[in-house]
Amino acid sequence: MTQHTDQVPLRVGISCGDLHGVGIEVVLKCFEDARMLADITPILYASSQAVSHHRKVLKLEEVQFHRVDDARDALPRKFNVVNVWQEDLSLELGTPSGSVAAYAIKSLEAAVQDLASGKVDVLVTAPIDKHAMQQAGFAYPGHTEYLQHMAGVEGGVLMLLMGEGLRVGTVTGHIPLKEVAQTITTDLIMTKARLLHQSLLRDVGIATPRIAILGLNPHAGDGGALGSEDKERIAPAVRRLNDEGIQAMGPYPADGFFGNGSYKHFDGVLAMYHDQGLAPFKALSFGHGVNFTSGLPVVRTSPDHGTGMDIAGKGIADEGSFRAAVWAAADIHRHREAYKLLTANPLQPQKREKDRKDQ
């Protein structure tokens, strides 16, 4: 755990997610531990009434928070709540609701606006109910696509799951399985692999990343007998990535790759579709995994679980993944700052070493 320093604490913006889910519960439980505030100023975008309601229902009333109207007024190393709306809401935890999801949209929009203006340093998003969000008028499949649009990123972003030394990105995201094969192209694979490579360099601090590329079909197509995509689209992408200087290998059959522990020999894994990458990731790292949107100019993470409607209000949600998301955002921010210094003056480390020897 990060130790207290005299530096200005990192300002972590938090969108509340679905108010009927476990989002605010895991936030409250996370910052119930005072050690989380040693180098962090958490700023939750919601309303003091909604937070107080969860706190009372969940019997977490000892968790203190400070109500502020603007993130600039947040108290350092204290748990702060920015009042995004003023009206009192009637909340029924565990019940999906499009009308309540509208407040998750308000929270997200306010947090992203403050992230863009520099009022907060990083963003951690609590889980949303995608169907309810769309009922409320949200025009995007999820957080990733919304943030990509808001950041004006045309080159694409990468959904990257991180935890327990495992990092898994996906070529395709929130699309129906029947559309995966037609969506995958050599160019798209290369775009996502470049994003993964760049993220491992800049956001994780790995100097020479090794990337595994998974096949699409069973047994990676078995030489074409079980599908041509692996041979005709994925293998050429791997060759071209290596020509660019990116250490990519594959395509690997996904079942054996995770089953025999081959993933342990790589810094990152690129899966072809959502469940191919996330199912084994969650089996290996659930409860401690983090969802990171790679390729954005800002840092955004989230826990690796959903709204947990079936357990909302029962006080049994595990905050471990949310806590990991907060620390991951802080670590990625730190790595990016170091990477900026390094790329601005790549000879600086060698100069410092020469100066030390000359003393």
DANOR-V546455 format. One record per backbone hydrogen bond with DSSP energy under -0.5 kcal/mol. CO is the residue of the C=O (numbers start at 1). NH is the residue of the N-H. E is the energy in kcal/mol with one decimal. If there is no record, write none. Layout:
# DANOR-V546455
CO/NH/E, CO/NH/E
This chain:
# DANOR-V546455
10/12/-0.8, 10/41/-3.2, 11/13/-0.7, 11/121/-2.6, 11/122/-1.4, 12/43/-2.8, 13/124/-2.8, 14/45/-3.0, 15/126/-1.8, 18/21/-1.7, 18/23/-0.5, 20/94/-3.2, 22/26/-2.5, 23/27/-1.8, 24/28/-2.7, 25/29/-2.5, 26/30/-2.0, 27/31/-2.1, 28/32/-0.6, 29/33/-0.5, 30/33/-0.9, 32/34/-0.8, 33/36/-2.0, 34/37/-1.7, 35/38/-1.5, 39/10/-2.2, 40/42/-0.6, 41/12/-1.8, 42/80/-2.4, 43/14/-2.6, 44/46/-0.8, 44/82/-2.9, 45/16/-1.0, 46/84/-3.6, 46/85/-0.8, 47/51/-2.3, 48/52/-2.5, 49/53/-2.0, 50/54/-2.0, 51/55/-2.6, 52/56/-2.2, 53/57/-2.6, 54/58/-2.6, 55/60/-3.1, 56/59/-1.0, 60/63/-2.1, 62/64/-0.7, 65/67/-0.5, 66/81/-2.8, 68/83/-1.8, 70/73/-2.2, 71/74/-1.6, 75/78/-1.5, 78/80/-0.7, 79/66/-2.5, 80/44/-3.0, 81/68/-2.7, 81/83/-0.5, 82/46/-2.1, 82/84/-1.1, 89/91/-0.8, 92/95/-1.7, 94/96/-0.6, 97/101/-1.9, 98/102/-0.9, 100/103/-1.6, 100/104/-0.7, 101/105/-1.6, 102/106/-1.9, 103/107/-2.3, 104/108/-2.4, 105/109/-2.8, 106/110/-2.2, 107/111/-2.5, 108/112/-2.7, 109/113/-2.1, 110/114/-2.1, 111/115/-2.1, 112/116/-2.6, 113/117/-1.7, 114/118/-0.5, 114/119/-2.2, 114/120/-1.1, 115/118/-0.9, 122/13/-2.6, 123/301/-2.2, 124/15/-1.6, 125/303/-0.6, 127/18/-2.5, 128/130/-0.8, 129/133/-2.7, 130/134/-2.1, 131/135/-1.9, 132/136/-1.6, 133/138/-2.7, 134/137/-1.2, 142/146/-1.7, 143/147/-3.0, 144/148/-2.1, 145/149/-2.1, 146/150/-2.7, 147/151/-2.3, 148/152/-0.7, 148/153/-2.0, 149/152/-0.9, 152/154/-0.8, 158/160/-0.7, 158/294/-2.9, 159/161/-0.5, 159/170/-1.0, 160/292/-3.3, 161/168/-2.7, 162/290/-2.3, 163/166/-2.2, 166/163/-2.0, 167/269/-2.4, 168/161/-3.2, 169/271/-3.3, 173/175/-1.8, 173/274/-0.5, 176/179/-1.7, 177/180/-1.5, 177/181/-0.5, 179/183/-1.2, 180/183/-0.7, 180/184/-2.0, 185/189/-2.4, 186/190/-2.2, 187/191/-2.4, 188/192/-2.4, 189/193/-2.5, 190/194/-2.4, 191/195/-1.9, 192/196/-2.3, 193/197/-2.7, 194/198/-2.8, 195/199/-2.3, 196/200/-2.4, 197/201/-1.8, 198/202/-3.1, 199/203/-2.4, 199/204/-1.2, 200/205/-0.5, 200/206/-2.8, 205/207/-0.6, 209/247/-0.6, 210/267/-2.1, 210/268/-1.6, 211/249/-2.1, 212/214/-0.5, 212/270/-3.1, 213/251/-0.6, 213/252/-2.1, 217/220/-1.8, 218/221/-1.4, 219/222/-2.1, 221/224/-0.9, 221/226/-3.0, 222/225/-1.3, 224/227/-0.9, 228/232/-2.8, 229/233/-2.5, 229/234/-1.9, 230/235/-2.6, 233/237/-1.1, 234/238/-2.0, 235/239/-2.2, 236/240/-2.5, 237/241/-2.3, 238/242/-1.9, 239/243/-1.8, 240/244/-1.2, 241/246/-2.4, 242/245/-1.3, 245/247/-0.5, 246/248/-1.7, 247/211/-3.1, 249/213/-3.1, 252/215/-3.0, 253/257/-1.8, 254/258/-1.6, 255/259/-2.3, 256/260/-2.7, 257/262/-1.1, 257/263/-1.1, 258/261/-0.8, 261/264/-1.7, 262/265/-2.0, 263/266/-1.6, 268/212/-2.4, 269/169/-3.1, 269/271/-0.6, 270/214/-2.6, 271/171/-2.6, 272/172/-1.0, 273/277/-1.5, 274/277/-0.6, 274/278/-3.0, 275/279/-1.8, 277/281/-1.5, 278/282/-2.8, 279/283/-1.8, 280/284/-1.8, 281/285/-2.7, 282/286/-1.7, 285/288/-2.3, 285/289/-0.7, 289/304/-1.0, 290/162/-3.0, 290/292/-0.6, 291/302/-1.6, 292/160/-2.9, 292/294/-1.0, 293/296/-0.7, 294/158/-2.8, 298/300/-0.6, 299/123/-2.5, 300/293/-1.9, 301/125/-2.4, 302/291/-3.1, 307/22/-2.4, 308/311/-1.6, 308/312/-1.1, 311/314/-1.9, 311/316/-0.5, 317/319/-0.5, 319/323/-2.7, 320/324/-2.3, 321/325/-1.9, 322/326/-2.0, 323/327/-2.3, 324/328/-2.7, 325/329/-2.2, 326/330/-1.9, 327/331/-2.8, 328/332/-3.0, 329/333/-2.2, 330/334/-2.2, 331/335/-2.8, 332/336/-2.6, 333/337/-2.0, 334/338/-2.1, 335/339/-2.6, 336/340/-2.4, 337/341/-1.7, 338/342/-2.3, 339/343/-2.9, 340/344/-1.9, 341/345/-1.6, 345/348/-2.2, 347/351/-2.2, 348/352/-2.6, 349/353/-1.9, 350/354/-2.2, 351/355/-2.8, 352/356/-2.2, 353/357/-1.9, 354/358/-2.0, 355/359/-0.9, 356/359/-0.7
